[in-house]
Amino acid sequence: MRVKIQTKEKMNEEIAQLFIDTVNENPNCVLGLATGSSPLGVYSKLIEAYNDGKVSFKDVRTFNLDEYVGLSEDHEQSYRYFMNHNLFDHIDIAKENTHVPCGNVESEEGLDSYDNLIDEAGGIDLQILGIGSDGHIAFNEPGTSFDSLTHIAELAQSTINDNSRFFESIDQVPTKAVTMGLASIMKAKKIVLIATGESKADAVKGLLMGLITEKVPCSILRKHPDVTIYVDRDAYSKIK
């Protein structure tokens, strides 16, 4: 595991270049994408590179980590809407090659099809992750099994509180999500994780220094052979 302490602008540039290099080296590559504020700067850089003719995504396939249960694809807070609005609508990727878990589900029956699709595509070549203040990655809350595949997650109150800034009120925040599991994420060939701000300092400490335990879901990343953690100084402030 590598740790890079950088400004947000520098990490956005470096991670975007890693994505660009991955696509240019293998135009049929499979990218694992995330939502939330963490990757927005990276996606902006990718759009800029596409507009400048430095990369084409026309043969790329993508898989997103998660989706809220109960939100339609055209809901402004759905992750499908987020991806279309912040990336897909601005590059030459074929929409049929972009995959976001379906949130219109009532049970976990059939959710293994998402993992099967990823396997059939050859696996994820490069996965980007954010991290929650409690150490969750995707929507794998503390206590999630390290063996978990795509499943329905009950969101912790801290996650609901963190995500309420995207909604008009906390009462509108969904309490469940379909998420790739920890075992699903660990199958990716290369992983980059972004953590910025003082609110992520405890999570970063747990990731880098604590026990590898299901109580801190992100800690499983220490067992992955190719992970780079991008942090700013505030997020790294509790590492002695």
C-alpha positions in Angstrom: 0.0 0.0 0.0 1.3 3.4 -1.0 0.3 6.7 0.6 0.6 10.0 -1.2 0.0 13.3 0.8 -1.0 15.9 -1.8 -3.3 18.8 -2.3 -6.7 18.0 -3.8 -5.7 19.5 -7.1 -2.5 17.5 -7.4 -4.3 14.2 -6.5 -7.1 14.9 -9.0 -4.5 15.5 -11.7 -2.5 12.4 -10.8 -5.5 10.0 -10.5 -7.0 11.3 -13.7 -3.7 10.7 -15.5 -3.7 7.2 -14.2 -7.2 6.6 -15.6 -6.1 8.2 -18.9 -3.0 6.0 -19.1 -5.1 2.9 -18.3 -7.6 3.6 -21.1 -4.9 4.5 -23.7 -3.0 1.4 -22.9 -6.1 -0.8 -23.1 -9.0 0.9 -24.9 -11.3 -2.0 -23.8 -10.4 -1.7 -20.1 -12.9 -1.9 -17.3 -13.1 1.0 -14.8 -14.7 0.9 -11.3 -16.3 4.2 -10.5 -17.6 5.9 -7.4 -19.9 8.8 -6.6 -19.9 11.5 -3.9 -17.7 14.5 -3.7 -14.3 12.7 -3.6 -14.0 11.7 -7.3 -15.7 14.9 -8.8 -12.4 16.6 -9.5 -11.0 13.5 -11.2 -14.1 13.3 -13.4 -13.7 16.9 -14.3 -10.1 16.3 -15.4 -11.2 13.2 -17.5 -13.8 15.4 -19.3 -11.2 18.0 -19.9 -8.7 15.4 -21.3 -11.5 14.0 -23.6 -12.3 17.4 -24.9 -8.6 18.0 -25.6 -8.4 14.8 -27.6 -6.1 13.1 -25.1 -8.3 10.0 -24.5 -11.4 8.3 -25.9 -13.8 6.2 -23.8 -15.8 4.7 -26.7 -14.8 1.1 -25.9 -14.4 1.4 -22.1 -16.8 -0.4 -19.8 -17.6 0.9 -16.3 -19.1 -0.5 -13.1 -20.2 1.7 -10.3 -20.0 0.7 -6.7 -23.5 1.4 -5.5 -27.0 2.9 -5.8 -29.6 4.0 -3.3 -32.6 1.6 -2.9 -35.9 3.3 -3.9 -34.6 6.1 -6.1 -35.4 6.0 -9.9 -32.5 6.5 -12.4 -33.8 10.0 -13.2 -34.0 11.1 -9.5 -31.5 13.9 -9.0 -29.9 12.1 -6.1 -29.6 8.7 -7.7 -26.1 7.6 -8.5 -27.0 6.9 -12.2 -28.1 10.5 -12.5 -24.9 11.6 -10.8 -22.7 9.6 -13.2 -24.6 10.8 -16.3 -24.5 14.4 -15.1 -20.9 14.5 -13.9 -19.2 12.2 -16.4 -21.0 10.0 -18.9 -22.9 12.8 -20.7 -19.7 14.6 -21.4 -17.5 11.9 -22.9 -17.9 9.4 -25.8 -18.7 6.4 -23.7 -21.5 4.2 -24.9 -24.2 4.3 -22.2 -24.9 0.6 -22.6 -21.3 0.0 -21.5 -21.9 1.8 -18.2 -23.3 -0.1 -15.3 -24.8 1.1 -12.0 -26.5 -1.3 -9.6 -30.3 -1.2 -9.9 -31.9 0.4 -6.8 -35.4 -0.8 -7.7 -35.1 -4.0 -5.6 -36.9 -5.4 -2.6 -34.6 -8.4 -1.9 -31.1 -9.6 -2.7 -32.4 -12.2 -5.2 -30.5 -11.8 -8.4 -28.0 -9.3 -7.1 -25.2 -11.8 -7.8 -25.8 -11.0 -11.5 -23.8 -7.7 -11.0 -20.7 -9.6 -9.8 -21.2 -12.0 -12.7 -21.3 -9.1 -15.2 -18.0 -7.8 -13.8 -16.4 -11.2 -14.0 -17.6 -11.7 -17.6 -16.1 -8.3 -18.5 -12.7 -9.6 -17.3 -12.7 -7.9 -13.9 -12.1 -4.2 -13.0 -8.7 -2.9 -14.1 -8.8 0.3 -12.0 -11.1 1.1 -9.1 -11.6 4.5 -7.5 -12.9 4.7 -3.9 -13.9 7.3 -1.4 -14.1 6.6 2.3 -16.7 7.3 4.9 -16.0 8.9 8.3 -16.6 5.5 9.9 -14.2 3.7 7.5 -16.8 2.4 5.1 -16.0 1.9 1.5 -18.9 1.9 -1.0 -21.8 1.2 1.4 -20.0 -1.5 3.3 -20.7 -0.3 6.8 -18.7 -1.5 9.9 -19.5 -5.1 10.5 -19.8 -6.1 6.9 -18.2 -9.4 6.1 -14.9 -9.3 4.2 -16.4 -12.1 2.1 -19.4 -10.0 1.0 -20.4 -9.6 -2.6 -23.1 -7.3 -4.1 -25.8 -6.9 -1.5 -28.4 -4.6 0.1 -26.8 -2.6 2.9 -28.6 -0.9 5.8 -27.0 2.5 6.1 -25.5 3.5 9.4 -26.8 6.7 11.0 -23.4 8.4 10.5 -23.6 7.7 6.8 -27.1 9.0 6.6 -25.9 12.1 8.4 -22.9 12.5 6.1 -25.1 12.2 3.0 -27.9 14.4 4.2 -26.0 17.5 2.7 -27.0 16.3 -0.7 -30.8 16.3 0.2 -33.2 19.0 1.2 -33.7 17.2 4.6 -32.2 14.2 6.4 -35.7 12.6 6.2 -35.2 12.3 2.4 -32.0 10.3 2.6 -32.5 6.6 1.7 -31.7 4.2 4.5 -30.7 1.3 2.2 -28.4 0.9 -0.8 -27.3 -1.8 -3.2 -23.6 -2.0 -2.9 -20.7 -4.0 -4.3 -19.3 -6.0 -1.4 -15.8 -6.0 0.1 -14.8 -9.2 -1.7 -16.2 -7.6 -5.0 -14.0 -4.6 -4.5 -10.9 -6.6 -3.6 -11.1 -8.3 -7.0 -10.0 -5.1 -8.7 -6.5 -5.3 -10.2 -5.6 -1.8 -9.0 -7.3 0.5 -6.5 -6.9 4.2 -5.7 -8.7 5.8 -2.6 -9.2 9.5 -2.0 -9.5 10.9 1.6 -9.6 14.6 2.2 -10.6 16.7 5.2 -10.3 16.4 8.9 -13.5 14.4 9.1 -11.8 11.5 7.4 -8.7 11.5 9.8 -10.1 8.7 12.1 -10.9 6.6 9.1 -7.5 7.1 7.6 -5.9 6.2 10.9 -8.0 3.0 11.0 -7.1 2.2 7.4 -3.3 2.6 7.9 -2.6 1.8 11.5 -5.4 -0.2 13.1 -6.2 -3.9 13.1 -7.5 -5.5 9.9 -11.0 -6.0 11.1 -14.6 -6.0 9.8 -15.3 -3.2 12.3 -13.2 -1.0 10.0 -14.2 -2.1 6.5 -11.5 -0.1 4.7 -8.8 -2.0 6.6 -9.2 -5.0 4.2 -7.4 -2.9 1.6 -4.2 -3.6 3.4 -4.4 -7.1 2.0 -4.7 -5.9 -1.6 -1.5 -6.1 -3.7 -1.9 -2.7 -5.5 -3.5 0.1 -3.5 -2.6 3.8 -3.5 -4.1 6.1 -0.8 -4.3 9.8 -1.7 -4.8 12.0 1.3 -4.4 15.7 2.1 -2.7 16.8 5.3 -6.0 17.2 7.2 -7.0 13.6 6.5 -3.5 12.4 7.5 -3.4 14.5 10.6 -3.8 11.6 13.1 -1.0 9.5 11.7 2.0 9.8 14.0 
